[in-house]
Amino acid sequence: MKIAILADLHLPDRTDTLNEEILGWALNTAATEQVQLIVSAGDMIQAGAVEAAKRLRAKLEAVGLPFLAATGNTELDTPEFQEIFTGEDFYRLEHGIVAVFDPSDVQSTQLKKLSAMRSESLMLVAHYPLETLEPAICEQVKELFRRPRGAIFVAGHEHLDREQKLGDGEAHIVRGLDPDKAIGAPPALHIFEYKPAFENWQRRDIAFSSGDSIFNTREERDEFAALLGISTMHNTLKGIDYATLRRIKCLEMRFEAIRELSLPQLSTAIQCWRKCGGEVLSLHFPDISWDSVNNTLAQNEVPTAFKLAAALKIDHLTVHIPRCSVALLAVPHVKAQFLDVFVRLANHAQACNISVGIENLHMRQGEKPDEHRGFGYTPDECIAWIRELRTLCRNSEIGLHFDIGHARNNAPYSSIFTIGQWYAAAGNLINGYHLHQVTAATDGTLKNHQPIKSVFGPLISYFSFFHAWRNGRITHAPIFIETDYGTEQSYETLCSCFQKSEMRYDK
């Protein structure tokens, strides 16, 4: 009895993301493995993605194998899902029963039905791990696992792999298929096979991969290494020294961190970096924002920043998209003032052979997802602004400086516009990247600019970034590791991947 478990794909309505490719791979692999049943452990679609649910059903049917679908939070947020996936909640096989259940069923009718059945083995699949269920439902599940023969509980939701004992059986949490969220390793299809002679289940995780290594050739590795850089953040001179020592070719400074530094001292440090192979020097400009008290653009420091940029002979500049609300930017005279400043900045940069990257922003603590939130939280907003600037400046080199952490720490838009959807929508507009990790604080809030300790997680997996890079889904452009601390650790973590030419299985 061999079962394939799919989990946490978060398939969007959009059809050109890596998630779509992974779904096809998982179903083909399941067929190749000659499984008898395919079971979804929930969150297979993005919340509200009705078209994705229809595609998922059609692709499952095309495999020609029976399938069951557990209910996750994204399925609960998509009422149409239950209509699309009507059918039985259990399947009887040669040596036992495989069943899915919905933890929102407070009457636990599925669990009661299973309790009345007798079989050699039971696989119970849900989206949520056991300890997150209501106590009464949790007890019912535990009662099922007091049967004398092999039983197993499988769940997703956590995007990581772990196992634990459950009565006379086992509980398995699986990391699933989302290339942006799988923790500890690449996204995977999970195969469970029941061995009657031993009355137990054996598990195998088959990881998705586009090959045996991140890069196929030394040229690919060398190109990526040349574009991988750091942001000096709040300690500019220390950051420049590290970049010089490690011969890092791409380096970013922040205006607010260098404006009080000695220009001769800073210039000397940059010259030393250049002599050691430094190629792309970027400056992160101050925000261009709105003064709501005086109903005009705030007195910003962009002119001062540009004078400093010219003196330091930078190659690239990044600036946040307009710092104002969606509603305010819709006011014609407000938008005109923002455009005037951005156009003058872009034209000045073009005259100095400096490329311009417009950086996406993200939801702030306490903001509501309405017209009063900040502008630039979605791919459409950023792309529209960049294209308007390109037209007005007649400059096709203005691009998106994509901050991957901002896209992830952006609820609820991080679920509506996933990192993979940003890649699909804006891939050829990107001319630079900010990489960092996002972590959850004790109060549940998310913190940006945290060190990258592993390529896979905890909240951002960079598997999809490498895959998109390697397969031409996104532009090959300078990358700046932007962390408040742990820059060296983050740089070494990423270096360890391409230097060894393999995806390390970091847990």
N, C-alpha and C positions, 0 to 999 in steps of 0.2 A: 504494500500500500504506500504509494508515493504521492506527496502533496506539494504543490508549489504555492508559496505565500507571497503575495504582493502587498506592499504597504506604503502609505505616506508618499505617494507620487505627486500630489497637488497639481494635477494636470489642468492647465488653463484652457480657456476657449481658443486662444491663439494656437495655431498648429505648427509654428516654426521654431519652437523651443527645444532644448535638449531633452526636456521631459518627454516629448513625443517620441524622440529617437529611443530613449531608454525603455519606454513602454513597448515599442516594437521589438526591441532586443529581448526584453523579459519574456514576452509571449513566445517568441521563437525559441528561446532557450528552454522554456517549460515544455514545449512540444518535443524538442530534441532530447530532453531528459526523460521523455515518455512518462510523464506524470499522469495520474488518473483523474486528478481534480485540481482546479485552480481556485484559490480562495483569496479574496481581498480582506485585509485587516483594517480597512477604513482609511479615510483621508486620501482617497485615490484621485479626487478632483479638487480643484480650487473652489472655495465657497462661492456659490451662485453660478458656477460654470455649467450651465445646462447643456450647451453644445459639447463640452468636454465629456459629460456623462453619456451623451448619445454616442459619441465616438468610442468611448471606452467599452460600452456594451457591444457595439458593432464589431470591434476588434476582438473582444473575447469570444463572440459567437463565431468569428471567422477561423479561430484556432480549431474549432470542432471538438472541444473538451467541455465537460460540465464545469460549472463554476458557481461559487457562492460569494456573497458580498456582505461583509459586516458594515455597521453604520458608525462612521466617525463624526467628529464635530463639523467637518466641511460638508458631509452628506446631510447632517441635520439642518445645516444652514441652506440647503438646496432642496426644498420640498419636492421638486419634480424628480429627484433621484429615486425615491421609493416607487414612483410610477414607472420609471425607466427600468428599474431592477426588481420588478415583481418576480416572485418565485418562492421556492422552498427555502427554509433557513437551516436545513440539515441534509446530509447526503449519506446514504448507507453504502459502505464498501465491504470488501470480502472479510476483513478482520475487525470491522468496527464502524463507528459513526464519526463523521466530521460535521460540526455544527457552528453556526455563527449566532451571536446574540446582540441585542440592542440594550445597552445598560439604562437607557431612558425608559424602558418598559418596567415601570414600578411594580407591576403584578408578577413580573418574572415568569411569564407564561412559557417562554422557551426553555428556561431552566427546569420548570416543573415537568414539562414534556420529556426532557432528557432524563430526568430522575426516574421516570417510569419505564425507560427503555433499558434493556440489558444487552450488552455487547462485549466483545472481547477487548475493545479499546475505544477511547474517546479522544478526539481532538476538538477542543473548544476554542474558537477564534473570536476575539473582540478587538475593538480599537484601543480601549483604555486598559492599562495595567491594573492588576487586581486591587492594589492598595488604594487606587483612586476611586473605586466604586463605592456606592452606598453600602454601609455596614451589613444591612439585611441581605443585599444581593451578593456581597462578598462571602457571607456565610453559606449561602446556597451553592455558590461555586465550589467552595471548599468541601462541602458535603459530597458533591459529585466526585471529588478526587479522593474520596475514601474507599472507592471501589478497589477490589483486589488486583485488577489487571492494569496494564499500562495506560496512563492517561496523560494528556499534555494540554496546557493552556498557552495560547499564542496571542500576543498583542503588539501593537505598534506605538504610535503617539510620541514616544520619547526620542525617536530618531537615533537610537543607539542600541547596541547589542548587550544583553545581559541575561543571565539565567538564575533561577532559584528553585528550591524544592517547594512542592505544593502537595501536602498530604502524601499520598502514595505515588504522586506523579511529579511533573515538572512544569515550571512556568518559563516561557521564553519571550523576551522582548526583542524585536527585530528593528534594525536601523532603517530598512525600507529603501525607496528608490529615488528620493528627491536629491538631485545633484548639488543643490545649494544648502542642504540641511543635514545630510547623513553624517553622523559624528563617528570619528574613529577610523573610518575607512571609506572607500568609494561606495556609491549606492549599490544595492545588491538585491538579487532574487534569492529567496530562502527555500530550500528543499528539505522537507521532512519525510523520512521513510520509516514505516513501522516494521520492526523485525519480530515476527511471531515467535520465533524460537527463544528470543530473549525477553519478550513481552516489554519492549521499550522502543523509543523513537530515536533515530539518529538524524542529526541536523547537519546540513551543508549550506554555506553561504557562497553564492556565486557572484563575484563582484563584476559590475559593468566596467569595461575598459575599452579604450579605442586602440589598444595595442599593449605591448609589454612594458612600454616606458612612456614618460611624458613626451619626450622628443625623440624623433627617429634618427636624427643625425647630429653630429658635432656642431654643424653650422646652426642648426635650430637652437641648441643649447647655448652656444656662444652669443647668438642674437638676443636671447632672453636675458642672459647674464649681463649683457651690455646695457639693457634697458631697465634692469632692476636697480632702483635707487632708494634713497631715504629722504625724509623731511627732517630738517634739524629741529623743528618745533620750537621749544622755548630755550634751548641751550645751543645757540648757533655755532659758536666756535668749537665746542666739543663735538658737535655733529660733523662739522667740516673736517676736523682732525681725524675722526673715524673714517669718513669717506675717503680721505687722502691715504690713510694707512691701508685700507682694504681695496684701494684703487676702484672705488665705486664711480661709475661714469655719469650717473644722473643724480642731481642734488637739488633739493628744494629748501628755500628759506621762507620765513614768515615776516612780513613787513613790521608787525608790531614787536617782533623780537629783535630786529636789527636797527630800528630807527635811532636808538640811543647809543649804539656801538660806535667805536672809533672807525671812521671810514678807512683810514690808512691800514689799521690793523685787520679789518675785514677784507680789504682788497688783497693784502699780503697772503692771508689764509686762502683766499679763493685762487690766487695765482699759483700757490703751492699745489692746491688740488688739481688745477688745470695741468700743471707740469707732470702730475702723476696719472694722467689719463682722463681727467674730468672733461666731459663733453657737453652735457645739457644742464645748464643752471636755470632753475625756475624760481620765481618769486610769487608767493601767495599774497595777493593784494588785499587791502582793507575793504570791508563791505561798502556797497553803495546802497544807502537806505533812505527812508522817508522820515522827515520831521513832521509828525502829525500836529505839533503845537503851532508851528509857523506855516503849515500846509505847503511845504516845499521840500526839495531834496535836502538832506542833512549836509552840513558843511563837512564834506568828507576829505580824506587825505590822499585821494587818488593822484592829484598832481605831484604831491611830495613823493609818493611812492614811485611815480614814474621817473622823477629826477634821479632817485636812488637806483632804480633799475637800470637807467642809462649809464650811470657812473660805474655800476658793477658789471655792465655788459652781459645782461642776462639773455637767455635764449628763448625762454618760455615764461608766460605768466598765467596764473589762475586767479579767478575772481568768482565769488559766489554770484549766482543769479540774483536779480533784484530782491533786496530784503524789504518786502512789503506784502500785504495781504492780496489774495486773489481778487477780492472786490475792489481794492484800491487801484490795482494795476489795470483794471477794466475801465477806469475813468480816463478819458482821452488825454487831458492835459497832464495827468500824472505819468501815464505811459510815455508821452512825448518827452518829458524831462528825463526819465530813465533812459530812453533810447538815445537821447542826445549825449549823455555822459558815456554810455557804453560804445556808441559809434565813434566818439572822439578818442576814447581809449583804444579801441581796435584799430583805428586809422593811424594813430601815433605808433602803436606797436608794429603795424605792417611796415611803416616807413623805416623802422629800426630793425626789421627782419626778426621780430619777436612774435612767436606764435601765441595765440590766445585760447585758453580753455575756460569755458563757463561751467562752474561746478554746481551740481544738484544739491538741494537742501533736503531737510527731513522734518517730520512733525516734532514739535517741542512738547515738554511736559505740560499737560493741562489744555493743549489745543484741541479744538473740535474739528472734525472733518467737514467743514462748511466753507462758505466764501470768505470767512474772516481768518482762516488759516493762512500760513505763509505760502507764497508762490514758489513753484519749482520743485514740488514734491513728486511729480509724476513724469513719466517719459514724454508724454504729449506736450506738457507745458515747457519742458526744457528744449525739446526739439523745435517747437514753434518759435521760441525766443531766438535760438541759434540761427535758424533759417531766415528769420527777419533781419537779424544783424548781418548775415552773409549777403543778403540782397541789398541792404542799405549801404554796406561798405564795399560791395563788389569784391568780397574776399571769401573765397571758399575754404580758407584754412582755419577759420574760426570753428572750434569744435567743442564737444562736451568733455569736460574733465570729470570722469565718472568716479564718484566716491561710493565704493561698494558698501561700506559700512553705513553710510547715510541711507542707501536704498533698503538695507536690512532693518535698521532702527527707525522705522517709519510707519508704525501701525496707525490706522488699519491699512494704509496703502502698501505696506510691505507684503500683505497677503493678496492684494488686488493686482499690484505690479511687482512681481517677484524679480529677483536679480536676473534670472534667465530671460524674463520678458524685457528687461532693460537691454540685455545683450541683443535680443532679436530686433528690438525697435530701433536702437541707437548705435548698433555695432560699428557701422562705417562712419559715424559722426564723431566717434571718440578719438581724442588726441592726447589723452593722458589718464592716469589712474591714481586714486588714493586707496591704499590697502590698509586695513586694520581690523582687529576683532571687536566684537560687541559682546559685552557680558552683562548678566543680570545682577543688580544689586540686591541686598537683603530685603528691601522694600518692594522688589519686583520691577523697579525702573531699569531701563537699559542704559548702559554707559558706552559711549563711543571711544575710539582711539586707544583701545586696549591692545596689549601685545599679542602677536600671532605665535602661539605656542605649538600649534599643530596645523597642518594644512586642512584637516578635517574637523572643523568645529572649534568651540562648542555651538555658537549660534550661526556662524558663517563657515560653510565648507568651500574651500577654494578649488575643489575638484572641477566645478563647472567653469571656473575662470581659465584653468589650464586647458580644459577640453575645448572651450570656445577659442582660445588663443591658437591652439595647435591646428584647429580645423578652419581657421579663417572666418569665424563668426564675428570676431571683434578685431579692431585695428591693433597692429603691433605698434605701441607707443610707449613713451616713458612711464615708468611705474614708481610711485613714491610711497614707501612705507611710512604711514603717518600715525605714530603712537605717542602718547604722553610720556611713556617710559618703556623700557624694554626694546628699544629700536634695534640694538645689536642682536638680541635674542631672536627678534622677528626676522631680521635679515638672514641670520644663520639658518633659521627654520626653513625659509624658502630656498636658500642656497643648497641645503641638504637634499632637496628634491631634484633639482636639475643637475647638480654635480654627479649624483649617483645614477641619474637617468632612470629613476623609477619612482612610483608612488609609494612612499613609505606607509606601512600599516601602523600609524601612530595611535595608540590608545591612552 
